[in-house]
Amino acid sequence: MKKRILLVLIVVMLVNGFALTASAASKPPTFVTVVMDGTKLWFPDAQAFIDENQRTLVPVRFVAEALGAKVGWEAESRSVPIQKDDQNIRLTISSHVATVNGEEVAFDTQAVMQGGRTFVPLRFVSEILDVAVEWDDKTTTVLLSTTKQLNGERDPWGRLIRTTDLPSNAADYSYILADIPNAMYEMAYPYSAPDDRKVSSTLYATIPEYNKGNVDIWLGRLKTFGALWLNVDYRTIDDAWAQALFATKLQNSNAELKYIREYVDWVKDNKIQIEGYLDPEPSMIYYDGFGADYIRVKFRINFISFDKQERLLYDEWFPKDAKFEKNVWYEGYSDIKMKASVGGDWGNSLKVSSTASLFFNHTISKVE
């Protein structure tokens, strides 16, 4: 079954064990959000990415298991057996051919392994697993739809809204999503002015700038910032990375570029290598009353290499007493600060603040 897939992404996403070339070090990977039947798929580590032929590849295990399939791994043949209903599927790493119920099906993109995970092209998901695929370019989101009937209202980003087991502060939000735990909603807000602060439900209902068009722009900028910020490799980092990170932030001068360059030197000296991603939640925006907006994100980060456990991240709030273990994934929620440069119709100017921090208002724990 042929499905039309529109894919307009330009950069490869970092995944565990994938070293960028020096020329690619400054190019931010584009994070791809995957939503299946209205529910966001939270991948534990390896994320969807774009190959050298500009095709989106997704981690097959997590997508297939979300569809109710059983997924295995056979090391000797480097193949992945998948069983779904009456289908028996076999993928072989670095092969353009999959076997489906004994018949070969060819693809123009091969299955690949990165960071211990097997990735397949979206065409495989569409044709073999029988899932309709759509692409939302504005939010870099893959929308997967199965044939099952869905009940319930969806938000502007295609995700299911729930009306039961609501968080204690549900009134602060325009709606509550089925795939977001109450803990993310109930996390304390950043320090704010009591009389002037505004929660998401108020912002969306009363201020014109808080509309989907502007929020999509903000999400894109925040994803680009996070892709650079949380993916650092002492072997490839260069001044182009410093300038690319600087460009994602709201600045009145070039002063901060000096500090980013100092961090680049420290990354090289301290042999820092980290990988991670952050996923901003458009329904969770908070105005602090002091002129800043915060967008809540879910993040994961892995500190792969370092000599000293100091300034592992370009973040003035990085904990001085940090005791992060190497090659261990940590996850949590954080409010990332964003600022606008103009008044009036300011929506298009909102960018990441120069003082944005992963650790200013956050939760973090080891992934077990």
NUSESE-965543 format. One record per residue (C-alpha): x, y, z. Coordinates in steps of 0.02 Angstrom, whole numbers, plus 50000, padded with zeros to 5 digits. Each point is the difference from the previous one (the first is absolute). Layout:
XYZ
...
***
This chain:
500005000050000
500775016349942
499945015050116
500615017149952
501335005950120
500595018049992
501705001650083
500895016750003
501354998450134
501795005449976
501114993150138
500444983450080
499524997850181
501294994750127
499754982950077
501044989550120
501684995249928
499825010649843
501505011649975
499755015249890
501315005549877
500855016550034
499035008849863
498354993850072
500405004350180
499235017249989
498414994449913
498604997350125
499124983449979
498135001849972
499004990550129
498524990549931
498484998050110
498994984249969
498154999550043
499014983949977
498105000650006
500075016150100
501304993950125
501805006049999
501294986150000
501355003750128
501544990949938
501164995750145
501635004149910
500254998949810
498905012349906
499345000649823
501245007749878
500325004049817
501234989949897
501185006649867
498604998049870
498855011450101
498854985950054
499324998750176
500464984350096
499174994750162
500514987650137
499024984749945
499864991450169
499055014050085
498855003449853
499644981649970
499684996450184
498825014950008
499034991249861
499914984150102
501374990649906
501334988950077
501785004949955
501584989550020
501855000749958
501114986649924
501815005250020
500794986849887
499015005149847
499815018250056
498154998949966
498415005750088
498504988249999
498315008750023
498344991150025
498395009849982
498344991049985
500214987949855
501565008649934
501764993350025
501265013349953
501904999349999
501175014849979
501874998349974
501185014250046
500765008849848
498794991149882
498785008349881
498884984650007
498764994550134
499154983150003
498134999950031
499184982950017
501394992549894
499925013249862
501335013149972
499545018450003
501315012549939
500305017450068
501065014249936
500615003250178
500774986150102
499744995650182
501465006850102
500644997850177
500525014950105
500335000050185
499434982050014
498295004049924
499314994749831
499255013849893
498854997849851
499325012349870
498255006950022
499534991149839
500254983650092
498845005850139
498715005249872
500024985249881
500494985350108
499245004550168
498485007549911
500035017150082
499525016249915
501395013050011
499845018949993
501335013350021
499765016850087
501455010749940
499655014750117
500214989550156
501144986349927
498734987050053
499614983049927
498164995550022
499674981249995
498214993949986
499404982150014
498294993549952
499324999350177
498595011750045
500495014250114
498855008050126
500375016950074
500435017849953
501735004649935
501025015650027
500665011149857
501554988849990
499004984049974
500134992850175
498614992450103
499245010150143
499494991250160
498625004950121
500314988150145
501334998350136
500455018349976
501455008950085
499625010950151
500365015749897
499024994949845
499195017249992
501705007449958
499954991649830
498855001249850
499884980950000
500884984850071
500854987749883
499814981250011
501864996849976
500645012350131
500134994350182
499295010850138
501755002350071
500505010649850
498465011150021
500205001750188
501855004750001
500255016850088
500085015549893
501575010849988
500215014850116
498755013249944
499085016150042
498404994550090
498905013949929
500624999249820
500334981549968
498884991149875
499694981449974
499724991349833
498105000650002
500045018950025
501355003149870
499114990149863
498315007550040
500455018450016
501625004449909
500004999349807
501854995749985
499684983050080
499354991349846
500524984149912
500965009149864
501135009050123
500164985150116
500584989149855
501395012749967
500504999850184
500024981150005
501134999449848
501235012250076
500004990750165
500304983249916
501455007349900
500755007450158
499814983650095
500754989849859
501595010350010
500025003050187
499794981850054
501114992049869
501845004050023
501554990349946
501765005850042
500644991349843
498985010549880
499415015850088
500625016149919
499665018649988
498604996949876
499094990750140
500255014950115
499285012049872
498554988349959
499524998750185
500185018850021
498845002949851
498584990350083
499945012050147
499315017550021
501455012250011
500255018750010
501874998749967
501364987349961
500544999150182
499384982350031
500944993049852
501615002250100
499344988750139
499374986949878
501734999549920
500784997850171
498854985250027
500554992549833
501815000950060
499494991750164
499094986049907
501634996149908
501085001150156
498824989750108
499604987449862
498135002750018
498804989749897
498145000850036
498434995549904
498205004150032
498405007849940
498605010750065
498184999249945
499045016250030
498164998950048
498985013549910
498554999250124
501155004350147
500525018349986
500185011350151
500275018850011
500995005050155
499445018250011
501785006149978
499984999849810
500474981849968
499044985049937
500454982350050
499604984849894
500024983650094
501004985949921
500344981850031
501854996349981
501234985650000
501885001750014
501474988050006
501735005550057
501124988349900
501735007050032
500865012850111
501555001650108
499335012050131
498175001050046
499945018849975
499035010849875
499484984949899
498625010449924
500035018249944
498875005250143
500355012650140
498874989750114
500934983749970
500134992450176
501735002250076
499784984350105
499404989449853
500344981350010
499424994049830
500514982449950
500754997049830
499004991049865
498395001150101
498435008349935
499175013150110
498285007349968
498895013450070
498965015549968
500635017849987
499315017349963
501065008249865
500005019050004
499595009749842
499975018749968
499375011949866
500965014749930
498545011549958
498315005150067
498365000349907
499864985449880
501504991050078
499544982049959
501284997049863
501445007150104
499904988150149
501654990550014
500964990450131
500595011550139
501855002950027
499724993850179
499024984349955
500444985350110
499614981550010
500265000650188
499145016250056
498274992350023
500054981449967
499864982150055
501304986849954
500254981750040
500954985149933
499094989649870
499804982850076
***
